Amino acid sequence: MANPSTTGPSGIGTEVLRRKGIIHGTNSTNSGRSTLVTVGTDMIVTVLSITITNNSGAANKKFDLEVKIDGGTAMKLLANVPIPTNDTFVFNDRIVLTETDVLDIVCDSTDHDVYISYIEQEFE
């Protein structure tokens, strides 16, 4: 089936609320990249919110939020966002992802915990 964002759904499918948590995300030793969502074939994902916590007791930390459209080159949605020591950042703008899109977070340390909630729609 073609990409539902350009051709429209068939009217048959499922819609499921999902969530994912990453405790102590990867750091710069593995490019700092953790995948939050990879969209499968015949799917649309609507991101509802992303909560990022800096658990470092000693330093401010930064992160980027990136999307690979159709699995291609990463495009930054947020860049070098600082989170103060023991603080939380909430991103609750809606992001729509379609098949083969990948949503990643890139952290500068292992002190970040990440929680994402999203709606996954599958079309037949």
N, C-alpha and C positions, 0 to 999 in steps of 0.2 A: 504494500500500500504506500502511496505517496505521503509525504510529510503532512500531517493533519493541520499544521498552521497555515499551509498554502492551499490545500484542497478541501478542507473541512471534514468533519467527522462523518461516519456512516450512520450515526444514530444508535449504534449498538456498541456497548462496552461497559467498562467498570470505572468507578471512581473511589479511591481509597485514600484516607488520611494516613500519612506516614511521618516517622521521625527518625533521626539518627543522632547519635552522640559520639564525639571524639574526645577522649580524655588525653591530655598532654599531647597535643598535635605534634607532628614532625617538625624538626628544626632545619636550620641551614645545612646540616650535614647531608640531608637527602633533599636538597632544593627547597626545603620548607613547605612542600606541597602535600596537602591531604585532599582527597576527592570527597566532596559532600554528596553529589548526585551525578550519576551517569544515566542519561535517558535512553531507554530501550526503543526498539522498533514499534511503530504505531502507538506512541505514547506522547502525552503532554504532561509536564510537571509545572505546577504553580507553587513557587516558594512563598510561604506565608511569613516566616520569620527566621532569623539566624541570631543566636545569642553567643557572644564570645566573651570569655572571662580570662583575665590576666591573673593567674595564681601566684605570680612572683611576689615574694615579700620584700624585694629589694629594688626592682627596676621597672620603669615603664617599658612596654613592649608594643610592637607594631605588627599589622597584618595587611594583606591585600586580599580582595575577593575577585576572582577571575572566572570568566566563562569562555569555554572553547565552543564557538558556534560550529555545528556540524563536525565536532571533534577536531577542528582546525587550530589555528594559532590562538593563544590565550589573549583575551581582551579584558582589561582591568575595569571592573565596575566600581571598586573602591581601591585607593592606593595609599600606602603608608599611613594607615589609620592608627593613631596612638591610643593605647589603653593604659591609664595610670595603674600603678601598683594596686593589686587586690581590688580591681574595679571591673565593671562589665559594660560591654557595648552591645546594643540591640539594633539590628537592622531589620525593619519591618516593612520596607517597600516591597511590592510584589514583583517577582521576576518570573517570566514565562519561558520555559525551556521546551524544545521539541526534540524529536528523535535524533540521536547521536550527539546532542549537546552534553557538555561536561562542566559542572560547577565545582571549582576548587577554592580552597583557602590556602594562602601562603603565609606562614608565620615566621617570625624571626627568632623563635625559641620554642622549647618544649613546655613552656609555662601556660599555654593556652588550652582551655577547654571549650569545645564548640557544640552547640545544640541547634539542630535545624528541624523545622516542621514544614511539611509540604503536602500538596494534593497531587496524587498520581492518577491520571486518566488514561485508560487504555481503550483503543478503538479497534474494532474488528472489521 
